[in-house]
Amino acid sequence: MTLSYKDVADIIKIIDASRCDEVIVELADVKIVVRRGGGAGAVAPVTVPAAPVERARPTPVAAPKASTSAVAAPSPEGQIIVRAPMTGTFYRAASPKDPPFVDVGSVVAVGDTLCSIEVMKLFTTITAEAAGKISRIFPNNAELVQYDQPLFAIELTT
């Protein structure tokens, strides 16, 4: 048996409305652990590092083709590409009224917030895995991103 996003959301709603501090749901090949992280009725915010982080390697290229695809963009040495750890909606700011977490040219440290990705009304904060300067932001705000899609290029600081 598999679980849909709706099933997981329903489980979280049930737990949130209950007095349970922890629930473990195990199926044949799926295990979900939900723990209450704050006071009564609060669910701990989810923060995951962007994954996977790939160090750029020079790639021999015959003749670069014109492409608007962020996925096909080669990355020069000295940069890392921050990729989406999940499929969801990409947001550059905490709310439409707030300024973006980062812009092109922003200097970031390890652990700084880069963006958030929303899946079924649950927001996951994506943080920097390396210190450097944002050299490119691939998706537009409020755009659907796919798992492993490039989100940011960060020029590493030496």
C-alpha positions as CSV (number, residue, x, y, z in Angstrom):
1,M,0.0,0.0,0.0
2,T,1.3,3.5,-0.8
3,L,0.4,6.8,0.8
4,S,-0.7,9.9,-1.1
5,Y,0.1,13.4,-0.1
6,K,-3.5,13.7,1.0
7,D,-3.1,10.7,3.3
8,V,0.0,12.2,4.9
9,A,-1.7,15.6,5.3
10,D,-4.7,13.8,6.9
11,I,-2.4,12.0,9.3
12,I,-0.8,15.2,10.3
13,K,-4.1,16.9,10.8
14,I,-5.3,14.1,13.1
15,I,-2.1,14.2,15.1
16,D,-2.3,18.0,15.4
17,A,-5.9,17.8,16.7
18,S,-4.9,15.1,19.3
19,R,-2.8,15.1,22.4
20,C,-0.3,12.7,20.9
21,D,3.4,13.8,21.0
22,E,4.6,11.1,18.6
23,V,3.0,8.8,16.0
24,I,4.7,6.2,13.9
25,V,2.9,4.8,10.9
26,E,4.6,1.8,9.2
27,L,3.4,0.1,6.1
28,A,5.2,-2.5,3.9
29,D,7.9,-0.2,2.6
30,V,6.9,3.2,4.1
31,K,7.6,4.5,7.6
32,I,6.4,7.9,8.8
33,V,7.4,9.4,12.1
34,V,5.6,12.5,13.3
35,R,6.7,14.3,16.5
36,R,5.2,17.3,18.1
37,G,8.0,19.9,18.5
38,G,6.4,22.8,20.3
39,G,3.7,23.6,22.8
40,A,0.1,22.3,22.5
41,G,-1.1,22.2,18.9
42,A,2.2,23.3,17.5
43,V,4.1,21.2,14.9
44,A,7.9,21.7,14.6
45,P,8.9,23.5,11.4
46,V,10.8,21.3,9.0
47,T,14.2,22.4,8.0
48,V,16.3,20.3,5.6
49,P,19.5,21.1,3.8
50,A,19.2,21.3,0.1
51,A,20.1,18.0,-1.4
52,P,22.0,16.9,-3.2
53,V,24.7,19.5,-3.4
54,E,27.0,19.0,-6.4
55,R,30.4,20.5,-6.8
56,A,30.9,21.8,-10.3
57,R,33.4,20.0,-12.5
58,P,34.7,21.3,-15.8
59,T,32.8,19.4,-18.6
60,P,34.2,19.2,-22.1
61,V,31.6,20.7,-24.4
62,A,31.8,20.8,-28.2
63,A,29.7,23.9,-28.9
64,P,27.2,25.1,-26.3
65,K,23.7,25.2,-27.6
66,A,21.3,28.0,-26.7
67,S,19.1,26.8,-23.9
68,T,16.7,28.4,-21.5
69,S,16.6,25.2,-19.4
70,A,18.1,25.7,-15.9
71,V,18.8,21.9,-15.8
72,A,21.1,22.0,-18.8
73,A,23.2,25.0,-17.6
74,P,26.8,23.9,-17.0
75,S,28.4,25.3,-13.9
76,P,32.0,26.7,-13.9
77,E,34.6,25.6,-11.4
78,G,34.3,27.1,-8.0
79,Q,30.5,27.0,-7.8
80,I,28.0,24.6,-6.3
81,I,24.5,24.0,-7.5
82,V,21.9,23.9,-4.8
83,R,19.2,21.4,-5.9
84,A,15.6,20.9,-4.8
85,P,15.2,18.2,-2.2
86,M,11.6,17.6,-3.2
87,T,8.9,18.6,-5.7
88,G,6.9,21.6,-4.6
89,T,6.3,25.4,-5.0
90,F,9.4,27.5,-4.8
91,Y,9.2,30.7,-2.7
92,R,11.9,33.3,-2.5
93,A,10.4,35.1,0.5
94,A,8.5,34.1,3.7
95,S,5.4,36.0,2.4
96,P,4.5,38.2,-0.6
97,K,5.1,41.3,1.5
98,D,8.6,40.3,2.8
99,P,11.8,40.8,0.8
100,P,13.5,37.8,-0.8
101,F,15.7,35.7,1.5
102,V,18.5,36.1,-1.1
103,D,19.1,37.9,-4.4
104,V,21.8,37.4,-7.1
105,G,24.9,38.9,-5.5
106,S,23.9,38.1,-1.9
107,V,26.7,36.7,0.3
108,V,25.6,33.6,2.3
109,A,27.0,31.6,5.1
110,V,26.5,27.9,5.8
111,G,23.0,27.5,7.2
112,D,21.5,30.8,5.8
113,T,18.0,30.5,4.4
114,L,17.9,30.5,0.6
115,C,14.2,29.8,0.0
116,S,11.3,27.7,1.0
117,I,9.5,24.9,-0.8
118,E,5.8,24.4,-0.1
119,V,4.1,21.0,-0.4
120,M,0.5,20.7,0.7
121,K,0.7,23.8,2.9
122,L,3.8,22.5,4.6
123,F,6.9,24.8,4.1
124,T,10.4,23.4,4.1
125,T,13.3,25.8,4.5
126,I,16.2,25.3,2.2
127,T,19.5,26.4,3.6
128,A,23.0,27.1,2.2
129,E,25.4,24.1,2.4
130,A,28.4,26.3,1.6
131,A,29.5,29.9,2.1
132,G,29.7,32.1,-1.0
133,K,27.9,34.5,-3.2
134,I,24.6,33.8,-5.1
135,S,25.5,33.9,-8.8
136,R,22.2,32.6,-10.2
137,I,18.7,31.8,-9.1
138,F,17.2,29.3,-11.5
139,P,13.4,29.2,-10.8
140,N,11.0,32.1,-10.6
141,N,9.1,32.9,-7.4
142,A,6.0,30.7,-6.9
143,E,7.1,28.3,-9.7
144,L,6.7,24.6,-9.4
145,V,10.1,22.9,-9.0
146,Q,10.9,19.2,-9.4
147,Y,13.1,17.0,-7.2
148,D,16.8,17.5,-8.0
149,Q,16.1,20.6,-10.1
150,P,18.7,23.3,-9.8
151,L,17.6,26.2,-7.5
152,F,20.8,28.3,-6.9
153,A,24.3,28.6,-8.1
154,I,26.7,29.7,-5.3
155,E,30.2,30.9,-6.1
156,L,32.4,29.5,-3.3
157,T,34.4,31.8,-1.1
158,T,38.0,31.0,-0.6
